[in-house]
Amino acid sequence: MTNGRNIFRACIAVAAAITYIAASYSCANTSKGPSGGPKDTIPPVVVGIAPEMPMLSFPVNKGKVVITFDEYVQLKNQYQEVLLSPPSKKRPVAKIKKKSVVVSFEDTLKSNQTYTLLFGQAISDVNESNPFYNYSITFSTGESIDSMIISGTVMDYQTLLPQKGMVVCLYKNPTDSCLITTLPDAVAKTDDWGYFCVRGLKNVPYYLFALEDKNNNQLYDRSGEKAGFCDSTIIPSVAAKEGMPQIKMMDMKDTLACLSRPSQTDIYVFKETLSNQYIENTGRISERECYIKFRSPNPQIDTFRIRGVFDDRIIRQFNSEGDSLSFWINDQRPVDDTLFLRINYMKTDSTGNLVPHGESFKLVKPFDKSTIKDSDKRDPNKSGLTNDYLQNLGNTRNNRKDPFGNQNKQDDGKNELTKPDKKQTERKDLLKMKLTVDGKTVENRGIELDFPTPLIQASKDSITFTSKTPRGVVSDVKFRLVRDSVNMLKYTIQSEEPYKVGNEYKISIKTATFKDINSFTNDSTFRTFSLPTDDKLSSITLDIKGVDGVEYIVELVNEKRDKVFLRHEISSDCSLLFPYLNAGVYSFRITQDVNHNGKLDVGDIVKRIPPEKARLLKLPDGKVIINLKEQTDLTQDVDLKKLFK
């Protein structure tokens, strides 16, 4: 027994010695700090709420809500993020007190009213800024809480991209101008995915609106804010329950979970056509290129003249929004340093009516710093526009960068021209062009050519398009060179015969095939490509019916709808193939152009006239996303009458 105790004591002594030595070494080793543990990625946790839940008989005057967390937190953009539903004239005030967020109400609350306090993305922890997304508290100044909810998604009417930070406004008995003059009966704010859930509702009909609310007054400003509305009233049919996805705090990075939340309705927002029309700005980008920016789209122009320039020497093109007119002087003679423009158009007068009006402008050629002595020693990043403006596109009114990426960029072998050598880049009359071709999309898009200025020459005979079989047999491919019907700076080379898997295709463009209005010409270039042969690729086929002569645009897009993979324009029932797809998440966006004007027309918020429609294709399970697996060929029936009803 004695020996055992001695051994035990000896072990304790050794352990103590080791601990002492280790501690001494740690203290003495001051050249390095202690190694940190794993990064904190956990958002703060609520450990207490006052008053206790459920919050009934909440005071209508000088009430406070205190939310206590397990760590120190911070507030960001609380004026924009913290909302009270229904809103009051004075917004709630949120402050930090130790580990708590304290919210006080400056306005008198309504009696027997259910309120929801929404925090959006205002709360995060101090150390790592881990967000505490979309936290909310519901309370009542009465003896009961209204528990009904309405959920939905707010999207741009044209792109169908989700609209983050939109304020969704609900009204029980709206007037024509309620969105402009009257605070709503309930509000919510959309998250990163455009999703919203309005809580604390009664079982009565509501009218739903959504607005951009740039000035944070929870009212609609018609001078430039996006807004939209539901076509019909909605009666809430779902009661809030703990854990349901509509009210659950979601990680905004969890794509599938966020997109899988139930959505009762979609609201499509747009900017109304501004009623006031006048010229906002004019400018001269280069010797031969100028622009006019109008306040509103689709200006009514009577006459447009430049002194000393014949009208048939002026090339004009509006942007896609119809509010900016670019024009070029197609004249080989030197252009005056100052151009005198006279334009007669319909301008809005002080009474709000369009009346004939004329204005004159001086358009001065950008200063050419290359004429300054020792200009080569200057910082090239601070140089102004020169006559050789194609070398300086990064300094234009739109802050455009060189769209052709030839400076300091290696050719990655995909969608770019072969990198020109130093001698080519020094050529002063070089017409830069971008040649884009991808074997996955060439059957749909063709071979694309983009130019910085209008062309005066496009010689199809100087383009060679060949096909080589696996056995080495080379033959010419018949093709068409087509200028885009909307954008005169864009051309496509379209094969007149089907592409074949296994063949190698080569497009060759000779020097001076294209000449622009400056008499600049292109350098020679070529590209080779072939159709994909990867057996892991998949495809989707849409069997479409219900077109009935209306024009539609069908686009395959990613889950955020900010990238278009393939695009088809149709005007009759058909079957569309979307081939060579990698495994991933996709959606289909379908746009309706009823009046055949090539664009979606906006509506009117006050008169509740909806815009023209673009919709996401919904699958039989009600979802708008397709999770495509490898080696999969999907076929989906599409009834456009049902989709656009």
LINBELGI-V771223 format. One record per helix or strand. SS is the DSSP state (H for helix, E for strand). FROM is the first residue (numbers start at 1). TO is the last residue. Records with the same first field share a line. If there is no record, write none. Layout:
SS=FROM-TO + FROM-TO
//
This chain:
H=2-28 + 78-81 + 178-181 + 255-259 + 311-313 + 369-371 + 375-377 + 380-382 + 389-395 + 422-425 + 442-445 + 460-462 + 640-643
E=46-50 + 55-55 + 64-69 + 73-75 + 83-85 + 93-97 + 100-104 + 114-118 + 123-125 + 131-131 + 136-140 + 148-156 + 162-162 + 167-171 + 186-189 + 195-201 + 205-211 + 227-229 + 234-235 + 238-239 + 265-270 + 279-284 + 289-294 + 301-306 + 309-309 + 314-318 + 324-329 + 338-348 + 354-364 + 430-430 + 433-436 + 447-451 + 455-458 + 463-468 + 474-476 + 479-483 + 490-495 + 504-509 + 514-516 + 521-521 + 525-529 + 538-545 + 551-558 + 564-570 + 574-581 + 584-593 + 604-604 + 609-609 + 614-616 + 626-628 + 633-639
//
